[in-house]
Amino acid sequence: MLDSNVYKKKRYIHFDHRIDIEKVESYVTNGKKIAKHSFLPFIHYVSTFDRYIGQPNTEINGRPIKDKNRDIMYAGHLDNYIYKYYAEELNEKYNSFTRNNCIDDCSIAYRSNKKGKSNINFAAEVINKIVDFDDVYILIGDFTKFFDKINHRILKENLLKVLQVNRLEDDWYNVYKSITKFGYYEKEFLIEKFGTDRQIKCNNKSSYFDYMNEFRTFQRMYRCKKNDENFGIPQGTAISAVYANVYAINFDIEINKISSQYGGIYRRYSDDFILVIPKRIGNKVISQEEFRKLELLVRDISNSNKIELHEGKTEKLEYKNGEIHSLDTSKKHRLDYLGFVFDGKTVKMRGKSPYKFYREANKLIIKANKVKKEKNLDKVPYRKRIYGFYTDLGINRGTYGNFITYVVRAQSKFDKLSPRTDNIMMKQIRNRKKIVRKLDDK
């Protein structure tokens, strides 16, 4: 029986109605039915968040400069259950494949067998390894628009390898086809036609349509957009992440061979990767020239696997004597990895993290004071939210706590896993009580 705590009913508005997994489990797990299942078009929107600016090669100082956009698509309610079920099945096969091919430690994002570990663990382990090596070269890189450029032919070939089949079963092929040759409607278009999700919910509706035949009529009148290219999968579905991991298996295997040959380490977190090569193997010393040749080899491997490296985010670094330098400029540098910044001695969170924490607290308190004044209230409203989200009183809030919970966990994990670095996460929010109290007194 599928766990209803894992297969949770979503609250978003889509073309079909929300439904409990218990009512559709026999359908979701029936391969013959999924082979003939008609997947609904996705709904597409752009998720926008701030990018930040700082001095070159220094900690980001926390000033937002412009928006960064990410395309997100979400599936119908029944479709979401199907994607989740097949993602779990594929993840198990993928885990077996990575173990058999010695890349289980290399691929670290979205892994069902790495529960209990997060970006904190992975960053601390890599940084500690760099310090242990003492004198290393570092290649850090980023895939350009990874999901958007996934080649369908390579993805299918890799699925066959991971599933250990010569041909995709009809249900697996139907799922694959729905993710590669997908249709979608723009959220803005649907808002124009039906109103916002809030407006729809205020009308006591939980879907754009009461019945599916109404949607089919709408679909004939307004054709959805389609991905007719031989590349690209939607980001945001329950199966997209494991598809992305499967797509990168050959890249992981080849780069890990390089890492093993030189006694180094290789890690890939979705579209971010890091390769650390010790300068000395026994009596052999690895020169800069040889390391640069390794970088070219990595680029060849990425090209052969239809993976494009982001030029602006691919860096060659050197760690020596407690300092990090860029090999291209010879200037002091910092390693920015999975949300943490390492300068050779000190580890801290990216500057944007505490900045956003204080900024959001400020915004909420300004709003609260404005409402207090407008409504002539005796007390500032939203106090529960303010103290729950932005003070130590909310550390045990809900399942995950608040940002302070994250910082406490990061400090503890780094102190344990990377004891030779100066870990100063808690120092970055040491004024939290004073600042939030000051904001609350406005």
Helices and strands as residue ranges (DSSP letters): H 21-28, H 31-35, E 42-54, E 60-74, H 77-100, G 112-114, H 119-133, E 135-142, G 147-149, H 152-163, H 170-180, E 183-186, H 187-194, H 197-202, H 212-221, E 225-226, H 240-247, H 249-261, E 265-269, E 272-278, E 280-281, E 284-285, H 288-304, G 311-313, E 315-320, E 323-326, E 335-337, E 340-342, E 346-349, H 352-375, H 383-390, G 392-394, H 403-417, E 422-423, H 425-428, H 432-440
